[in-house]
């Protein structure tokens, strides 16, 4: 997030003495990326964040691949994923390549017995159903239906859910998740033609310093293995911080769609980018206003990318028999397009109420065993009249 933010107490100069009321020093930590050349924040702890009494290897959590090479249009019923009691258990990875993992979760709760840290990947959590609070050492972020939560790698967190009914689409990105470069000037400020601006991003607030000692379990995922670290100090013992690197939230409802006289290509819907993929937000919008326009998307071939579309809400004009939470996968190298009748039905329509998240990986994805449990039979035949 290329925007300076600060919470709590910090000294006037970095890397200088910063004393507690008793005269001892607060413990400074640089939370940074790309070998001191990327985004970073300076964090001030009550105690050293390095005091660990035990480390356990809890075993592999790497997804099991069912289909490693795919050239078939597929669809998956996301809401068929059964809810599970606990957050980590509920996370099911469906699609993977070397750039990202994509999955769904339906947790009833996040156990207070541990904290979680993804040491490999930035996480994007899209909240389809549910609300609550994301808690980190940077402060809190309240969330609700339609929110994206961006959690950079290495950030330790817990989630307080308001109820037991929660549905989440998630991405684990092995490169930073950022806003599209074309929407920012040389100083990182969003340009006037961007479909969102700084006011739309929600930053951490309500920093609470936990002065607690004991045994605090942090489950950390690295290279497909889950590790249990036992820290002697509470992970959220922060009195203040400043910088550009922290978790934040953005509501899909705050994305302002770009429209035109004729059908506009998918890049106008782009919300995020990373090395190897982009994420787009399809939101309610006015349709094209040329008198002879066809609002339905034209048939197209994704020669250089896969297309995964996660259907959130509203009427999905280009697809027949699509439910909330359903995912379609159209692989690179073959054409796809609207279902039969969709083009004709779209002519003359003035607006759409659809809400969807599209993920375009630039490299083919493999399909996991968990995904195959949700597969819709013979989806690739659904264009036959």
C-alpha positions as CSV (number, residue, x, y, z in Angstrom):
1,X,0.0,0.0,0.0
2,X,1.9,3.1,-1.2
3,X,0.5,5.4,1.4
4,X,2.1,6.5,4.7
5,X,0.3,5.6,7.9
6,X,1.1,5.7,11.6
7,X,-0.6,4.6,14.8
8,X,0.4,4.8,18.4
9,X,3.6,6.2,19.9
10,X,6.9,6.5,17.9
11,X,10.1,8.4,18.4
12,X,10.9,11.6,16.4
13,X,13.8,9.8,14.6
14,X,14.1,6.2,13.5
15,X,16.8,4.0,14.9
16,X,17.2,6.2,18.0
17,X,16.6,5.5,21.7
18,X,12.9,5.3,22.6
19,X,12.4,4.7,26.3
20,X,9.6,3.2,28.3
21,X,8.4,5.0,31.5
22,X,10.8,2.8,33.5
23,X,13.8,3.9,31.4
24,X,14.2,0.7,29.5
25,X,14.1,0.7,25.7
26,X,11.2,-0.2,23.4
27,X,12.2,-2.8,20.8
28,X,12.3,-1.6,17.2
29,X,11.6,-4.0,14.3
30,X,11.8,-3.2,10.6
31,X,9.0,-5.1,8.9
32,X,10.2,-4.9,5.3
33,X,10.3,-6.5,1.9
34,X,12.7,-6.9,-1.0
35,X,15.9,-6.8,1.0
36,X,15.4,-3.3,2.6
37,X,14.5,-1.9,-0.9
38,X,10.7,-2.6,-0.8
39,X,7.7,-1.5,1.2
40,X,8.4,-1.4,5.0
41,X,7.1,-0.2,8.3
42,X,9.0,0.4,11.6
43,X,7.3,-1.2,14.6
44,X,8.0,-0.6,18.3
45,X,7.4,-3.5,20.7
46,X,7.3,-3.7,24.4
47,X,9.6,-6.8,24.2
48,X,11.8,-8.4,21.6
49,X,9.7,-10.2,19.0
50,X,12.4,-13.0,18.8
51,X,11.7,-14.8,22.2
52,X,10.6,-18.3,21.1
53,X,10.6,-21.2,23.5
54,X,9.6,-24.0,21.1
55,X,9.2,-24.8,17.4
56,X,7.3,-27.7,16.1
57,X,6.9,-29.0,12.5
58,X,3.2,-29.8,12.2
59,X,3.5,-31.4,8.8
60,X,2.6,-30.7,5.2
61,X,-0.5,-28.7,4.3
62,X,0.4,-28.6,0.6
63,X,-2.6,-29.1,-1.7
64,X,-3.0,-32.5,-3.4
65,X,-3.2,-32.1,-7.2
66,X,-5.9,-34.0,-9.1
67,X,-5.4,-32.5,-12.6
68,X,-2.0,-31.1,-13.5
69,X,-2.8,-30.3,-17.1
70,X,-6.2,-29.0,-18.1
71,X,-7.8,-27.9,-21.4
72,X,-11.5,-28.2,-20.4
73,X,-13.9,-25.5,-19.4
74,X,-14.9,-26.4,-15.8
75,X,-17.2,-25.1,-13.2
76,X,-17.4,-25.6,-9.4
77,X,-20.2,-25.1,-6.8
78,X,-18.4,-23.0,-4.2
79,X,-21.3,-23.0,-1.7
80,X,-21.2,-26.8,-1.7
81,X,-18.1,-26.5,0.4
82,X,-19.3,-27.6,3.9
83,X,-18.7,-25.3,6.8
84,X,-16.0,-26.3,9.3
85,X,-15.6,-25.3,12.9
86,X,-12.2,-23.7,12.6
87,X,-10.6,-21.2,10.2
88,X,-7.5,-23.0,9.1
89,X,-9.3,-26.3,8.7
90,X,-11.9,-24.7,6.6
91,X,-9.4,-23.3,4.0
92,X,-9.5,-25.5,0.9
93,X,-7.1,-24.7,-1.9
94,X,-8.7,-25.3,-5.3
95,X,-6.3,-24.0,-8.0
96,X,-2.5,-23.6,-7.9
97,X,0.5,-22.6,-9.9
98,X,3.9,-21.1,-9.1
99,X,2.4,-17.6,-8.8
100,X,-0.6,-18.1,-6.6
101,X,-3.0,-20.4,-4.8
102,X,-6.8,-19.8,-5.0
103,X,-9.2,-21.3,-2.5
104,X,-12.4,-21.1,-0.5
105,X,-13.2,-21.2,3.2
106,X,-16.4,-21.5,5.2
107,X,-15.2,-21.2,8.9
108,X,-17.5,-21.0,11.8
109,X,-14.8,-19.4,14.0
110,X,-11.1,-18.6,14.4
111,X,-9.8,-20.3,17.5
112,X,-8.3,-18.1,20.2
113,X,-5.8,-20.9,20.9
114,X,-3.4,-19.6,18.1
115,X,-2.4,-16.8,15.8
116,X,-1.8,-17.4,12.1
117,X,1.0,-16.1,9.8
118,X,1.5,-16.9,6.1
119,X,5.3,-16.6,5.7
120,X,5.2,-17.5,2.0
121,X,2.5,-15.3,0.4
122,X,0.4,-12.1,0.5
123,X,-3.2,-13.0,1.2
124,X,-6.3,-11.5,-0.3
125,X,-9.5,-12.5,1.6
126,X,-12.7,-11.6,-0.2
127,X,-15.6,-11.7,2.2
128,X,-18.7,-13.1,0.5
129,X,-20.7,-13.8,3.6
130,X,-19.9,-12.7,7.1
131,X,-18.5,-9.8,9.1
132,X,-16.1,-9.3,11.9
133,X,-12.7,-7.8,12.8
134,X,-9.2,-8.7,11.5
135,X,-6.7,-8.2,14.4
136,X,-3.0,-7.7,13.8
137,X,-0.1,-5.9,15.6
138,X,-0.8,-2.9,13.3
139,X,-4.3,-2.5,14.7
140,X,-7.8,-3.6,13.7
141,X,-9.8,-3.7,10.5
142,X,-13.5,-4.2,10.6
143,X,-14.9,-6.1,7.6
144,X,-18.3,-7.1,6.1
145,X,-19.9,-8.5,2.9
146,X,-18.0,-7.4,-0.2
147,X,-14.7,-6.5,1.5
148,X,-11.3,-7.4,0.2
149,X,-8.7,-7.8,3.0
150,X,-5.1,-7.5,1.9
151,X,-2.7,-9.1,4.4
152,X,1.0,-8.9,3.3
153,X,3.1,-11.9,3.9
154,X,4.6,-12.4,7.4
155,X,1.8,-10.5,9.2
156,X,0.5,-12.4,12.2
157,X,-3.3,-12.2,12.6
158,X,-6.4,-13.4,14.3
159,X,-10.0,-12.9,13.1
160,X,-13.1,-12.3,15.2
161,X,-16.2,-13.4,13.2
162,X,-19.5,-12.0,14.2
163,X,-21.4,-15.2,13.5
164,X,-20.8,-18.8,12.4
165,X,-21.9,-18.2,8.8
166,X,-18.9,-17.1,6.8
167,X,-17.9,-17.6,3.2
168,X,-14.5,-16.4,1.9
169,X,-12.7,-16.5,-1.4
170,X,-8.9,-16.3,-0.9
171,X,-5.8,-15.9,-2.9
172,X,-2.3,-16.6,-1.7
173,X,0.1,-14.6,-3.9
174,X,3.9,-15.3,-3.9
175,X,4.5,-11.8,-5.0
176,X,3.1,-8.5,-3.6
177,X,-0.5,-7.7,-4.3
178,X,-0.7,-4.0,-5.5
179,X,-3.0,-1.6,-7.3
180,X,-2.5,-1.3,-11.1
181,X,0.5,0.8,-11.9
182,X,-1.4,2.6,-14.7
183,X,-3.7,4.2,-12.1
184,X,-0.9,5.8,-10.1
185,X,1.4,8.7,-10.8
186,X,5.2,8.7,-10.2
187,X,4.5,9.5,-6.5
188,X,2.0,6.7,-5.9
189,X,-1.1,8.9,-5.9
190,X,-4.1,7.6,-7.7
191,X,-4.9,9.5,-10.9
192,X,-8.2,11.1,-11.7
193,X,-9.3,8.4,-14.1
194,X,-8.6,5.6,-11.6
195,X,-11.8,3.6,-10.6
196,X,-10.9,4.2,-6.9
197,X,-8.9,6.6,-4.8
198,X,-7.2,6.8,-1.4
199,X,-10.5,7.6,0.3
200,X,-11.8,4.1,-0.6
201,X,-9.1,2.2,1.3
202,X,-9.6,1.4,5.0
203,X,-6.4,1.4,7.0
204,X,-5.7,-0.2,10.4
205,X,-7.1,1.6,13.5
206,X,-7.7,1.0,17.2
207,X,-4.2,-0.1,18.1
208,X,-4.2,-2.0,21.3
209,X,-1.0,-2.9,23.1
210,X,-1.0,-6.3,24.8
211,X,1.5,-6.4,27.7
212,X,1.2,-10.1,28.3
213,X,3.7,-12.9,28.9
214,X,3.0,-16.6,28.6
215,X,2.9,-19.1,25.8
216,X,1.4,-17.8,22.6
217,X,1.1,-20.2,19.7
218,X,1.7,-18.8,16.2
219,X,1.0,-21.2,13.3
220,X,3.2,-20.2,10.4
221,X,3.0,-21.6,6.9
222,X,6.2,-21.8,4.9
223,X,6.8,-23.9,1.7
224,X,3.7,-25.9,2.2
225,X,4.6,-26.9,5.8
226,X,2.8,-25.6,8.9
227,X,5.1,-24.7,11.8
228,X,4.1,-24.0,15.4
229,X,6.1,-21.3,17.1
230,X,5.6,-20.7,20.9
231,X,6.4,-17.1,21.7
232,X,6.9,-15.9,25.3
233,X,5.5,-12.4,24.6
234,X,2.1,-11.6,23.1
235,X,2.5,-11.0,19.3
236,X,0.5,-7.8,19.5
237,X,2.7,-6.0,22.1
238,X,3.2,-3.0,19.8
239,X,3.0,0.6,21.2
240,X,3.3,2.3,17.8
241,X,4.4,2.0,14.2
242,X,4.7,4.0,11.0
243,X,5.4,3.2,7.3
244,X,3.9,1.9,4.1
245,X,3.6,-1.8,4.8
246,X,0.5,-3.0,6.6
247,X,-2.9,-4.8,6.1
248,X,-5.8,-2.9,4.7
249,X,-9.4,-3.3,3.4
250,X,-11.3,-2.2,0.3
251,X,-15.0,-2.8,-0.4
252,X,-15.9,-4.0,-3.9
253,X,-18.9,-1.7,-3.6
254,X,-16.5,1.3,-3.7
255,X,-15.1,0.3,-7.1
256,X,-16.3,2.9,-9.7
257,X,-16.9,1.1,-13.0
258,X,-15.5,2.6,-16.3
259,X,-18.1,2.4,-19.1
260,X,-18.2,3.3,-22.8
261,X,-20.4,3.5,-25.9
262,X,-19.5,-0.1,-26.9
263,X,-18.4,-3.1,-24.9
264,X,-15.2,-2.4,-23.0
265,X,-12.5,-5.1,-22.4
266,X,-11.9,-6.8,-19.0
267,X,-8.9,-4.7,-18.1
268,X,-11.3,-1.8,-17.2
269,X,-12.5,-3.9,-14.3
270,X,-9.0,-4.5,-12.9
271,X,-8.6,-4.0,-9.2
272,X,-5.3,-5.7,-8.2
273,X,-2.1,-7.0,-9.9
274,X,0.8,-9.2,-9.0
275,X,3.6,-11.1,-10.7
276,X,1.7,-13.6,-12.8
277,X,-2.0,-12.6,-12.4
278,X,-4.5,-9.8,-12.1
279,X,-7.8,-9.5,-10.1
280,X,-10.9,-7.7,-11.5
281,X,-14.0,-6.5,-9.8
282,X,-17.3,-6.7,-11.8
283,X,-19.8,-4.4,-10.2
284,X,-23.3,-2.9,-11.0
285,X,-22.9,-0.5,-13.9
286,X,-24.6,1.2,-16.8
287,X,-24.3,-0.8,-20.1
288,X,-22.8,0.5,-23.3
289,X,-24.8,3.4,-24.8
290,X,-24.1,3.2,-28.5
291,X,-27.5,2.7,-30.1
292,X,-26.5,-0.6,-31.7
293,X,-24.2,-1.9,-28.9
294,X,-24.2,-5.5,-27.7
295,X,-23.7,-5.4,-23.9
296,X,-22.9,-9.1,-23.6
297,X,-19.2,-9.9,-23.9
298,X,-18.0,-11.1,-27.3
299,X,-16.5,-14.5,-27.7
300,X,-12.8,-14.4,-26.9
301,X,-9.8,-16.6,-26.6
302,X,-7.5,-16.3,-23.6
303,X,-4.4,-17.3,-25.4
304,X,-2.0,-16.2,-22.7
305,X,-4.0,-16.6,-19.5
306,X,-6.6,-18.7,-17.6
307,X,-9.9,-17.0,-16.5
308,X,-11.4,-17.8,-13.2
309,X,-14.7,-16.1,-12.4
310,X,-16.2,-16.2,-8.9
311,X,-19.9,-15.2,-8.9
312,X,-20.9,-13.1,-5.9
313,X,-24.4,-11.7,-6.5
314,X,-26.9,-10.3,-9.0
315,X,-27.9,-11.6,-12.4
316,X,-25.0,-13.0,-14.4
317,X,-26.0,-11.9,-17.9
318,X,-23.5,-14.0,-19.8
319,X,-24.0,-17.3,-18.0
320,X,-27.0,-19.6,-17.6
321,X,-27.8,-21.5,-14.4
322,X,-25.1,-19.9,-12.3
323,X,-25.4,-19.8,-8.5
324,X,-23.8,-17.5,-5.9
325,X,-20.4,-18.8,-5.0
326,X,-20.0,-20.7,-8.2
327,X,-16.6,-20.6,-10.0
328,X,-16.0,-21.0,-13.7
329,X,-12.5,-21.9,-15.1
330,X,-11.9,-21.2,-18.8
331,X,-8.3,-22.3,-19.7
332,X,-5.9,-20.4,-21.9
333,X,-5.7,-21.4,-25.5
334,X,-9.4,-22.1,-26.3
335,X,-12.2,-19.6,-27.0
336,X,-15.1,-19.0,-24.7
337,X,-18.0,-16.6,-24.5
338,X,-21.6,-16.0,-23.5
339,X,-24.0,-18.9,-23.2
340,X,-26.6,-19.5,-25.9
341,X,-29.2,-16.7,-26.0
342,X,-27.2,-14.3,-23.8
343,X,-26.1,-12.1,-26.6
344,X,-29.6,-11.6,-28.0
345,X,-31.1,-11.1,-24.5
346,X,-28.5,-8.4,-23.7
347,X,-29.4,-6.1,-26.7
348,X,-31.3,-3.1,-25.4
349,X,-30.5,-3.6,-21.8
350,X,-29.4,-0.5,-20.0
351,X,-27.7,-1.8,-16.8
352,X,-26.5,-4.8,-14.9
353,X,-26.6,-5.6,-11.2
354,X,-24.0,-8.4,-11.3
355,X,-21.2,-8.6,-8.7
356,X,-18.2,-10.9,-9.4
357,X,-14.5,-11.3,-8.8
358,X,-12.3,-12.4,-11.8
359,X,-8.8,-13.8,-11.4
360,X,-6.7,-14.2,-14.5
361,X,-3.5,-16.2,-13.9
362,X,-1.0,-15.8,-16.8
363,X,0.2,-19.4,-16.3
364,X,-1.9,-22.5,-16.3
365,X,-3.4,-23.6,-13.0
366,X,-3.5,-27.1,-11.6
367,X,-6.7,-28.3,-10.1
368,X,-6.7,-29.9,-6.6
369,X,-8.6,-32.9,-5.2
370,X,-10.6,-30.4,-3.1
371,X,-11.8,-28.6,-6.2
372,X,-13.0,-31.8,-7.9
373,X,-15.4,-32.4,-5.0
374,X,-17.2,-29.3,-6.1
375,X,-17.1,-29.8,-9.8
376,X,-20.2,-29.3,-12.0
377,X,-20.6,-32.3,-14.4
378,X,-20.2,-31.6,-18.1
379,X,-20.0,-27.8,-17.8
380,X,-18.0,-27.6,-21.0
381,X,-21.1,-29.0,-22.9
382,X,-23.3,-26.1,-21.7
383,X,-23.0,-24.2,-25.0
384,X,-24.8,-26.9,-26.9
385,X,-28.2,-25.7,-27.9
